Amino acid sequence: FPTFGWAENAPNPLTDKTTIGFELPNAAAVELNIIDLQGKVVQTKTGDFGKGQQQIEVQAAELPNGTYYYQLDVQGHTFTKKLVVVK
């Protein structure tokens, strides 16, 4: 069973941009969904990432002020954390 590393996004709350960091045990396709409090997916980012430390940036300009959840989906595993946008 592969072990995935997962970190909080920083900074949080974000005013400009934030970085969501994660570590992969091997190369994998990754999907990041940003979800509002009503459960609607408001942004999706996907990519193929190599083994090791990786990161995805989220820009505050792409989202209205508010509280969101972000889900990182990797090889059938889902990790969820909270994200706050304050501009």
C-alpha positions in Angstrom: 0.0 0.0 0.0 1.6 3.3 -1.0 2.1 6.1 1.5 1.2 9.6 0.5 2.5 12.7 2.2 0.1 15.6 2.7 0.5 19.1 4.0 -1.8 22.0 4.7 -1.9 24.7 2.1 0.2 27.8 2.9 -0.7 30.5 3.5 -4.2 29.9 4.7 -6.2 32.2 4.6 -4.8 33.3 1.3 -4.9 36.8 -0.1 -2.9 36.3 -3.3 -2.0 32.7 -3.8 -1.5 29.5 -1.8 0.5 26.4 -2.4 -0.9 22.9 -1.7 2.0 20.5 -1.1 2.0 16.8 -1.3 4.5 13.9 -1.7 3.9 10.9 -4.0 5.5 7.5 -3.6 5.6 7.1 -7.4 4.5 9.1 -10.5 0.7 9.6 -10.6 -2.1 11.6 -12.1 -3.5 14.0 -9.6 -6.8 15.9 -9.5 -7.4 18.9 -7.3 -11.0 20.0 -6.8 -12.0 23.2 -4.9 -15.5 22.9 -3.5 -17.7 25.6 -2.0 -19.7 25.2 1.1 -22.8 24.1 -0.9 -20.8 21.2 -2.3 -20.3 22.7 -5.8 -17.0 22.1 -7.5 -15.8 25.7 -8.4 -12.4 24.8 -9.8 -10.5 21.7 -11.0 -6.8 21.3 -11.7 -5.3 18.1 -13.0 -1.8 17.0 -13.9 0.7 14.2 -14.0 3.3 14.5 -11.3 6.5 12.6 -10.7 7.6 10.8 -7.6 8.5 12.9 -4.6 7.6 16.4 -3.3 5.0 18.2 -5.5 2.8 21.2 -5.3 -0.1 22.9 -6.9 -0.7 26.7 -6.7 -4.2 28.2 -6.3 -4.6 31.9 -7.1 -7.0 34.0 -5.0 -8.0 36.0 -8.1 -9.7 32.8 -9.4 -12.0 32.5 -6.5 -14.5 34.8 -4.6 -13.9 35.5 -0.9 -15.1 32.7 1.2 -14.4 29.3 2.7 -13.8 26.2 0.5 -12.7 22.7 0.8 -10.1 21.2 -1.5 -9.9 17.6 -2.4 -6.7 16.0 -3.7 -7.5 12.7 -5.5 -4.5 10.4 -6.2 -4.8 6.8 -7.2 -8.1 6.2 -5.6 -7.2 8.1 -2.4 -8.9 11.4 -1.5 -7.5 13.9 1.0 -9.7 16.9 2.0 -8.7 20.1 3.8 -10.2 23.6 4.3 -9.1 26.7 2.4 -10.1 30.4 3.1 -9.9 33.2 0.6 -9.7 36.8 1.9 -8.9 39.5 -0.6 
